[in-house]
Amino acid sequence: MALSSDGRRLYVANTPDNRVEVFDVSGAKPVPLESIPVGLEPVAVGLLNDRQLWVVNHLSDSVSVVDLSASPARVVNTLLVGDEPRDIVFAGPGNRWAFITAAHRGQNVKFDPQLSTPGVGRADVWVFNTGAPGTALGGTPVSVLNMFGDTLRALARNADGTRVYAAVFNSGNKTTVLEGSPLGGELDKAGPSSAADGSHQPNTGLIVQKNAKGDWVDSGDPKSNTPPKIWNDRVKLNLPDNDVFVIDAGSHEPRVVDKLSGVGTTLFNLAVNPRSGKVYVSHQEALNLMRFEGPGTRSSTVRGHFAESRISVIDGSTVLPRHLNKHITSYSQAVGTAAEKAAALATPLEMAISPDGETLYLVAMGSNKLARFSTAQIEADSFTPSPSSHVTVTGGAPTGVVLDASRGRAYVTTRYDNGVSVVDTNALRETAHVRMFNPEPHDVVTGRRFLYDAALTSSRGDSSCAGCHVFGDMDHLAWDLGNPDAVKVGSPNAYSPRVPEILRKPTFHPMKGPMTTQSLRGLAGNGPMHWRGDRTGASSGATLEERAFKDFNVAFTSLLGHHDLLSDAEMTSFARFALKLTYPPSPVLNLDNSLTPVQAKGEAVYNTVVSAGISTCNNCHVLDPAKGRFGTSGLMTIEGPRVDEDFKIPHLRNMYEKVGMFSRNHPRARATGDQIRGFGYENAGAQGSVSSFLDTLVFIQLTARQRSEVEQFVLAFPSDLNPVVGQQLTVTPANGAQADVQSRLQLLVQRAQVTTPRPECELVAKGVIAQRMRGWVMAKGQGANPNFVSDKKGESGISLEALLAQGRRASTPLTFTCVPPGNGTRIGIDRDTNGVLDGDVAPG
């Protein structure tokens, strides 16, 4: 959100509806004034001044520059940036610079992201001159600052705008995995070494962490008082753990001047104290070094205590972590207490600090609360967690907060109902609440809380499934969540028919070893779940995938520390929410779905070369977008002689997200130096790259060149949404004749006409004509010169040329966006297609 300088206008990103909602907040309750169409999934807004708003569009890889001085407000420029931008801040002399975080990849970058090259930072900050962002397609950045870390999320600036701070989202915690394989023999792990039925543990990897002394250690075995063991000789990489970067914004051209480590594992947001200049980071600290889930009768366990919600204070070069739930003392018990839950905070997101620097406000998404802290007490770690310092917001799942200190107000966005709450910061109570229009399906709206709500799903109120499946995705870590108190069970899963029956393993061992967190995206239609497919679908449900997801119910007691399982109705709601989650478009594949020459060679190898005399890559990792197959047949397979367990064939849609390790931690591997992440590919994250994974016995037929070619194809693997979805451009009177603008517009038109093997997108246009916000959607099936249907009843369709001519005559920009198939009418011309909830903002 952003608040105007006089405190009378509130601008709110309506993420699911691709708009910014404008409210009059001069009275007691926000009153909707205007709804501004922007890009897909707006996630951050920044007021350059009261005349101009910049909006970061996560799915569109763009920034919408909105003119607020006109009525109605309208997008006047669209800046194109790297993949999945997340935040924006203005700084420098007179707010000269706009800083935007993005991943170091994407079709709009003008550089090679070098996804297969070690030593390249995966974190970018795009810098634009706010007075002259450029008229070329997508604008002209002053620079793109690259940093040696994973993708950035949050930004913040100091009071005078001379320093900007950028936080790595999944920054890690100096953990990595030792490879358990015949190459190095079975690892000498701390006990127990067998399950409750006496069966010996499989030969799997081991998670280790670099401690303060610089040694790589395991967790030991607290049950038997076995101390941690040092594994320095097995670790071949170094993890500098760069968490927060410092940018000098006061110089002639912004530059990175410092970096800090040891801040946290998953960094959500930043805030800078306007008086002291100290930086506050809201984050989670993962405890993935500790082994096992379950009751912990025979072993250690992370049940009820696998991630801590924290604020870290950065004072110069000193990092001071503060556990927000330090009042919880029952972690050794099966369940917590009601008093602990009442004072708990989970998933700490955005913060806001009072102008005097004395008070910090924090939204806790997993607790449905806005919390108030004394900054002095946070810094001294002298605060006492208490529900009296919290206010529960009625909409649930708060994600953002902005202060109006002069009137003693905080505005809080709520994700469960897509609303805004008004909080009296003196009395600490909610005084008003409004909801925005939300086009999301019923299953998504009702099932979301089971992912995030820690008060609902854990006995201590401090943990939820989102602790690892961050925002429905993953935390980029591995966890050893085996259970030595359990026993082996049979596997009913079907195998790829090319796997000889004699080689198949008929059981699942409960001590499964380290496994990287898997995303909740893209589960529909892909069979049993988990790396080993050990969520087999024994529960009731409409589809195999729904049944398999409901089998995860046991995690609420064995991992989250809840006192009981969820009801069947609750798990059904959760499953149907999760099965709606999809992957974003590939940021590597060309926008027209074409392959580069190297990728095309990789595709040919993928489809034709038979590995281990059994099958091609595509026989197991099936690619058939028309049937919803993106790298998996949904069946089981064996993993060769070096792996003790059988696994479900995984999909390949998110391989580009795992770049940054380039190492293998086993005795025969060479040292590789600094790496961005400690986990890479395959189930345990032990392989540093796709090429490394292919350099094993199973793929002995592949040459080094073929491995590299297949890697390039896999990194560009197609996804649920085609790469053009979300892409935008704004055609203005100044740039309409430019060749780059015309070329991009024709590309969007062409991709919107594609219907086979599946529709790629629908093209919509937005602009202000005759002082009214207008919308159009391109009609389907009309050949090379399709018409655009308008939002005005009874108005005839017009050609693209006629639509552009309207914009020129009105001297107004027109913004074109490729939207997901089936959404063109709703986004382009009829917002109310799916119905309006009571109390929603009226359609604009």
N, C-alpha and C positions, 0 to 999 in steps of 0.2 A: 504493500500500500504506500501511498504518498499523500501528504496533507499540504494544501496550499499555504502560502505564507501568512494569510490572515485567518487560517483555521476554519474557513467556511466551506471548502471543497475537499472531498476525500475521493481519491482515485484508487480503485481496487481491481486487481487482476482477477477476472472471472475465467480461471484456467480451463474448465471443461467446455465453456461456451465461446472461447476464442475472442473475448472482448475485454475492454476495460469499462467498468461501471463507475459512473460519476454520481456522487451523493452530495446533497446539501446537508451539511452537519451543523448549521448554525443553530438549530433547535435541539430539542431533547432527543429526537429520534431521526436517524438518517432518512432523507427523502430522496428517492432516485430522480436524477435530472436527465441523464443522458447515458447512452450505451455506445461505445466506440469499437467498431470491428477492427481487429488487429491480426496478428498471425496465429498459427495453431499453437495451443498450450502456452499462453502468456504466463510467466512465472515470477517476473520482477518488473517493477516500474521505478522510474527515477524522474523527478521534476528538475529539469535544468533551471527553469524559472516558472513563473505563473503563466507563461505563454507557450511553454513547450514541454511535452512529456515524452520520455523515451521508454519503450516497452520491449522487454526481452522475451522472445518467442522460442520456447524450448524445442518444439518439434519442427518449427519452420527454419531453424538455424538463422534467425533474423532478428533485427531490431527495428521496430516501428517508431518513426519519429512523428509525433502527433502535434498538430498546431491547435492549441487550446484557445487562441485568440479569435479564431473563426467560429461561426455558429451555423450548423453544428460543427463540433471539433472533427478533424479529419486527418488521416495519415498523409503526410506530404513527402515522405522519403522512406525507403526500406533499405536498411543496411544489411548486407549478407556477411556472416561470420562463420567460424568453425562449428563443429558438431555440438549440438545440444547445449547452447549457451544457458547460463543459469543466473547471473547476477550482473548488476550495473551500479556504478558509482561515478560521480563527477568530482574532479579535484583539479589542482593546479591553480595558477593565477586566474582569478575570475571564472573558475570552473571551465578552464580552457579545454580540458581533456575529459573524454568519456572512456571509462574502462569497462570492458565486458569479458567475463570468464567464458571459456569454451574449451572443448577437448581438442587435442592436436590432431585433427583429422577433419574430413568433411569435403563435399563436392565443391564448396565455395572457396576453399583455400587456394591460394596462388602458389603453394609450395608443395613439395613432396613430403608427406608426413613420415616417411621412412619407417613403416610399421615393422619391418624385418631387421632394423638396424639397432644394435645396442648403443646405449649412451645418449639417446635422444630423449629430451623431455616430452612428456605427454600432456603437459599443462600449458595452456596459452591464455594470455590476456590481450585482447584486441583494444587498441587505443585509437580513438578518432578525435579529430579537432572539432569541437562542438560548433564552432563558427563556420567551419567549411568541411563538412563530412564527405564531400565529393559528389559529383553528378554522374560519374561512371556507374555502370551496373553494380549495385551493391555498395556503392560508396568507395572511398579511398582511405584506408586506415593509415595513420601516421606511422604505426609500427605494430608488430605482433610480438609481444614479449613471451619467449619460451622459457619454461622453468622445468628443472629436473624433479618432477613429481608426477603423480597421476592426475586425472582431470580435476580441475578446480571447481569449487562451488561458490563460496561466499566472498564478498568484498566489503571493506569498510575503509573510511578515511579518518584522519585526525582532524582536529577542529579547524586548523588553518589550511587544510587541503594540501600540505606539502608531502604527506606520506599516505600511501594506499597499502592496505594489507590484503593479501589473497590467501585463502585457505584451501588446501587439498581436501577433496571430499573423502574418498576412501584412501587415507594416507598410510594405513597399516600401523603395526606396532612392533616392528623388528622381529616378526616371527617368520619362519620358513619351514620347509618340510625336508627331512632326510628321506632319501629313496630307499624303500625296502625291497630288495630284489637279489637274485643270485649274484649280481655284479659285486655286491658288498657283503653277501651273507645275511642271515637273519639278524636284525638289530637287537642288541642286548638291552631291552627295555626294562624299566622298573615294573614290578608286579602289579596286579596279578597277571599271569600268563595264560590262564585258562578260564573258561566260562563256568557257570554254576553246574553244568553237567559233566565237567571234567575235560571237555574237548579243548585241545590246544588252540591258541589264537592263530589266525592266519599270519603269513609273513607280509606285514604291511609297513608303511612308513612311520615316521615319528616327528611331531612338531617340536621345534626348538626355538628359543628366543635369545637374542643378544642382551645380556644383563648390563648393569651399570659398570661392571669391571671389564666389559668387552668380551666376555666369554659366552659361547653358545651353549645353552643349558636346556635340559628337558624339565618336566615338572616334578620328577621324582615320584614317590608314592607316599603321600601324607599318611595313609592308613597304616603302613608298616614302618613309618619314620625313615624311609629310604630317601636320602638327600638327592637333589638334582645332580645329574651327571653331565660332565663337560664333553662337548662334541666338536671342538674346534677343528679337528682334522678332517671332519666330514663335510663341513660347510665351505662351499666354494665361492660364495658371493658376499658382498657387504651391502647392508641396507642403511643408507644415510638418514632415512626417515624424515625427509624434508616435509614439514607440515604447513608452515605459514611463511610466505615470502613477503618481503618489504620492498615497495616500489617508491623511488624518489619521483614525486609528481611535480616538484617545484623547479626542476631543471629545464633546459631548453627542449629536451626530449626525454620523456619518462624512461627510467631504467631500473632494473632490479639491483638493489644494493645490499640485501641481507636475506637470510633465511633462518628459521628456527625449527628445531626438532623436539621430540618428546612431548608434544602437545596432547595427542589423543589418537584414537584409531579411526573413527568416523566423525569428521568435522562438519557440523551443520551450519553454524552462523558465527558472525563476528560483530563486535561492537567496540567502539573506542570511547573511553571516558573523556568528555570534552574539557575537563579541568586538568586531570593528571596525565592524560595521554596513554594510560595503561589500556591494554587490549584484552578483551574478554572473548573466549571461544567456547561456544556450546558444543558438546560432543559426547560421544560414547567411547568407553574404553572396553575393548573386548578381552575376555579372559580365556582365549582359545588355547593357551598353553596347557591349561588344566585338562585332563583326560576324563572322558566318560560322562554319560547321563545316567538317570535312574536313581535308585534309593541310596547307593553308595555303601551298601552293607559290606562289600568285599573290596571296595576301591574308593578312590576319590570320585567326586561328581560335581558337575556344574549346575545341577538341578537348582533352579531358583536364583542362581547367581552366575550368569554367563556374560553379562555386560553391565557396566555401571554408567549411569547418566552423570555427567560432570560439567563444570565450568572450569576452564583453565585461565588463569590470569597471567598475561605476559607483561612483565615489568623490565623493560630493556632487553637483556639477553636471558633473564631468569623466567622460567616457566613454573607456575604454581598450580598444580591440579587440585580441584576441590570436588569431592564426592557429594552430590546433592542429596543422597540418601544415606548419609553417615549414621542416621539414627537407627537403621536396621541392624539388629543384633541377632536375628534368628536364622542366619544363613545355614547354620549347621543342622537346623531342624527341617522336617519335611515341608512344613508350611509356615507362613508368617502370621502376624497378628493383625487385627483390625486397626489398631493404633498405628502400626507401621504403614499400612496401606493408606490411611487417611493423610499422612504427612509426606507420602512419596511423590516423586516427580519422574516421569519417564518420557523419553524422546524429546530432549530440550532443543527447541528450534530458535526462532528469532528472538532477539533481545532489543530493548530500547533503554536508554539512560537519560535521566532527568538533566536539564540544562546545568544544574549546579554540580553534577557529577556524583551526587550522594546516593541515588537510588537506581537500582537496576530492575527492569521488568523482563520476565522471561515467559514465553509460552511453552508449555509442555504438552505436546500433541498426544502422547500416550496416556495422559492423566486428565485431559479435558480442562486444564487449568491455566490461568495466568498467575504467576508467582511474583512476589515483590521481595527484594533483598536490599540490604544496606551494602553499598560497594565496599565500605571499610570492613564490614564483617566478612564479606566474600574474600577479600584480599587477606585478611588475618585468619581465615577459616574458623571464625568464632560464631558463625550463625547457627541457630538451632532450627532444624526442619520442623515446620509446624503448619497445620491446616489453617491457622489463623492468618497466615501470610499468603494464602492462596484464595482465588475466587474461581469457582467452576462456571464455565461458560456454557449456556444452554445448547448451543449448536453442536458442540463436541469437536474434538480433534483440532484445537487451535494451531495455526501454522504461522501467522504473522501478527506483529504488533507495531503500532505507531502511536506516539504520544502527542497530546495537545496539553502541554504542561500548564499553560496559562489558565485553562479552564478545568484542570484536574481530571483530564479524561485520557483513557486509552482506547484505541479502536483495535479490535482483534478479529482476524478472519477465522472462520470455523469450517473445516473441510467436510465433516459428515453431512451437513445440510447446505453447504456452499453459501454461508452467510457471513454477517458482520455483527459483532457485539460491541456495545458501548459500555465501558467500565468506568465507574467513579473511582479514581485512584486514591482518593482520601479515605472514603468509607470502604473501599475494596469490595464493591458489589456491582453486579451487572444492572444497568438501568434501561437498556433497550437492546433489541435484536431485530435484524431484518435478514431476509434471504434473497439471494440472487437467482436468476433463472438457471436451471441445471438440466441439460439434455441427457444426462447419464441414465442408462437403463436401471430399472428397479433393483435388479440383482446386485449391481455395483453399489448403489446407494445404501442398501440395507446390509450388505455383507462386509463392507469396508471395515467396520469397527472391530471385527474379529481378528484382523491383522494388526491393528494399532492399539487397541484399548487395553492398557496394562491393568487398570483397575478391574476390568471385566474378566481378564484371562490369566491373572497371576494372583497369588494370595498376598503378596507384599506390595502389589501395585507398582512395581518398578521395572517389569519386563513384559515383552510381548513378542509375537512372531517377527515383528518389524525390527527387533533388535539385531537379527541376522539378515532377514530378507528386507533390507532397507528400501523403503518406498516400493515394496513389492518386487524388488530386484535382488541384489546380492551384496555382501560386504567385502568380497574379494579376499576372503580368508579361508583357511581349512580348519576343520574342527574334528577331533576324535570323539565322536558321540556314540561309541560302542557301549555296551552294558554288560559287565562281567557277572551281574546277578541274573542274567537271562540265559536261555538255552538255545541250541540250534533248532531251526524250524525248516520245514520243507518248502521248496519253491515250486509253484504250479505254473510258472511263466513259460510262455512259448519262446523257442529259440529260432534264430535264422536257420532255415532249412539246410543251409550249406555247412553248418557246424555239425560234425559227427556226434552222434548221441553218446558214444563212449567217452567223449571228452567233456561232456556237460557236468556241472556240479549240481546235485539235487537239493542242496540245503543252503540256507543263509546262516552264517556264524554271527553271534551277537557282538563279537569284538571285531568290528569291521575295519578299524583303523581310520586314519585321517581322510576326510573327504571335503572338497571345497564346497562352499555354500552354492546351491543352485538357485536360479531365478524362479520366481513364481509366474513369469511371463511364458506364454506359448505352450501351456500344458494341454490344452484341448486337442483331442484326437491323436495323442501320442502314446497311449498305452500306460502300463504300470509306472509308478513314480519312484524317485530316488535314483542315485547312481546305480545301485544294484537291482533296481526294480522291486525292492522288498516291501513297497506299499502296493500290494498286488490286487487290491480291489475286493477285499473280503466284506466290506461294509455294504449297506444298502445304498442304492442310488440309480439314477436314470441311465448313466453311461459308465463304462469302465473307468474313465478318468475321474468322474465324480466320486465313484466308489473308492478309487485309489486315494484321492485327496482326503476323503473322510477317514481313511485309515491313519492319518496323521494325528487323530484326536489324542492318542496316547502321549504326544509331545506336551500337551498342556499340563499333565501331572509329572511326567518324567524329566521334562526340561524346564518348563516355565515355573514349576512349583505350585501349580494351582491345586486346590483341595479336591477337585473332582474333574471328570471329563465334561466337555460341553455336551449339551443335549443333541439328539439326532437332528432336530430342526435347526439348531445353531450351526452345526457342522455342515448341513446342507446349504445354509445361507452363505457360509464362508466359502465352501467349494464353488458355488455358482458365481460368487464374486471373483475368485481366483481364476476360474476358467474363462473369464471375460478379458483378462489381462493379455496384452499382445506386445510383441517386440516392435520397436521403432524401425523405420526404414534403414537399410544399410547405408552408412556414411562413406563407404568405400566404393561400391559399385557405381558405375556411371549413371547419370540421371536418366539416360535413355535405355538403361538395362543392357547396354553393350559391354563387352569385355575388352580389356586391353590385350595386346598380342600375347603377353606372358600369361595373363589370366586365362585366355582361350586355350593356350597349350596345357595349362594346368587342368582345365575342364576336360580336355581330351584324355589326359592320363587318368583322371578321376573316373572316367566312364569306361575306359578300355583296358587298363593294365590290371591283370589278375595278381593279387597278393597272396603269398603263402599257398598258392595253388588252390585257393578256395573261392575268392570272389573279387570283384572290383570294389572300389570305394563306394560307388553308387548302389551296389547291391545291398549293402548294409545301411549306409548313410544316404538314404533315398532323398533325392531332390525332385519334387514334383509339386510346384506351387499351386497348380490347379486343384490338387487333392489335399493341400495343407501340409505337405511333407517338406520339411526344411532341414534334412540331414539325418533323419531317423526313420527306421521302419517300425519303431515301437517294440522291437523284439530284443531278445537277449543274445549275447555272443560270448565267446571265450576271449581272453586277453593274451594268450600266448604263455610260454613257459615261465616268464619272469613274474607273473602276477598270480597270486593264490586264489583270487576270487573271480567270478563271472560278473559281467556288467551289462546293463541295458545299453543299447546303442544310443549315444547322445546326439542331440541335434547340433547344428553348426552355425546358428544364426548370430551368436555373440562372440565369435572368436576374436574379433578385433578389439573387444573390451579387455582381453586378458594379456595384451602385449605389455612387456616391461620387465620380464625376469631374465631370459636368455641364459639360464644356468641349470645345472643338475648337481644336486648335492649327494654325490657318492664317491668312494675312494678313487676311482679311475678318472674322474672328471677333472678338467683343468680349472684353475681359479679364474673368475670372470670379473672381479672388482665390483664397483658400485652398480646397483640395480634399483629400479623404481619399486618393484614389488617382490615379495617373497614367495608367491605362488603363481604358477603358470597354468599349464594344460594337463589334461587327463584328470581322473577322479581325485587324486591327492594334490594336484597342482605341482607335481614334481618335474614336469617337462617344461623347459624354459621357452619353447617356441613350437609352432606347428611342425616346422622342419625337423626339430629335434625329436618330436614324437614319431615322425615318419622314419627316423633313422634307427629302427629297431628290427628285430628278426622277422616280424610279421610282414614288413614291407621290404624284404631283402631284394625284391626285383627292381626297386626304384633306384635310379642313379641320383647323384647329388643335385644335378640340374632339374630332374623331374620332381624331387622333393621340394625344391625352391618354387617351381611352377605351381605345384599343387597348393603350397602354402599361400601363394598370391591369390589363387582362386578361392580358397577357403576363407581368407580374410575378407573377400568381397562377396561372401555367400548371400544369396537372396534372403529376404525376410517376409513376414506377414504383409507388411506394407511395402509397396514399391518405392524405389529411392526418390522418385519425384514428389511423393506425397509430402505436403507441407511447404514445398518450395514456393517462393514469392518473387514478385517484382512490382515496383510502383512506376507507372508510366506518367511522366509529367510533361507539361508544355516545353520544358527545357531539355529533356532527354529523349523524348519520343522518337526522334529521328536517328538516334545513335544506333550503330550496327549491333553493339553488344546487347542493347535493350531489345531490339527487334528480334535478334537471334534467340534470346531467352524466352521471349513471349511466344515465338513460333514453336519452341521446344515444348512449352507447357500445353499449347493447343494440340500438338501432335500426340503427346502422351495421354491426354484426356480422351483422344479418339481410339486408343487401343482397347480392344475388348477380349483378345485371345493371347495367350492361354487363360488370362484373367484380366478383368478391367484394372487399369493402373491408377486412375484418379478421376476426379471430376473438377472442372475448372470454374471458379467463381470470380466475380469482380465486384469491387466496392468503390463507391465514390460519392461525392456530394454534387447533386445537380439541382439547380433552382432552390438552393438553401434546404435541401432535403437529402438525408442519407439514402442512397439508392443501392440496390443489389441486383446482380444478374448471375445466372448459371448457364453454362454452355449446354445446348441441347445435344442429345446423343444421336448417333447414327445418321448424320447429315452430310457425310463425305468431307471433302477438303475445305469447304467454306461453311462451317456450321453457324447457326444462329445462336444468339444469347437471349434467353428468356428473362424478362425483368420481373421485379417484385410488384409491379403495378398491374392490377387486375385489368384485363381487357387490352393491354398494350401488346402490339405485335412484336415478335422476335426481331432482333436486328443483327446484322453481321458484325464481325469484329471491327472491320473498318469503320462502320457507322458508329459503333460504340466509342472507338477512339476519337472519332470526329466530335462526338458529343462532349467528351472531356476537353478537347482543344477549344471548342467554342465557349465552354464554361470556364476556361482557364483553371481547370481543377485536375488534380492527380487521380488516377484510377489504379487501384491495387488489385493484382491478379494473384490468386492462390490456388494451387492444386490440393484438393482435400480428399480424404479417403472415399473410395467408392461407396455410394449410398448416402453420402452426407451433403451432396451439392445443393439440393433444394433447401435443406434446413439451414445450412451455413450461408448460402448465397441469397435466398429470397424469402424464406419463411421460417423464421426462428421458432415459431410456435408449432411446428410440425408434430413434435412429440408431446405436446400438451404443456400447460403452465401450471406449476404448483401454486396453491394459495399463498399469497404474500410475496410472490416473486416480483422482480423488476419487470415492468411491462416491456414488451418487445420494442426495440428502437426502430 
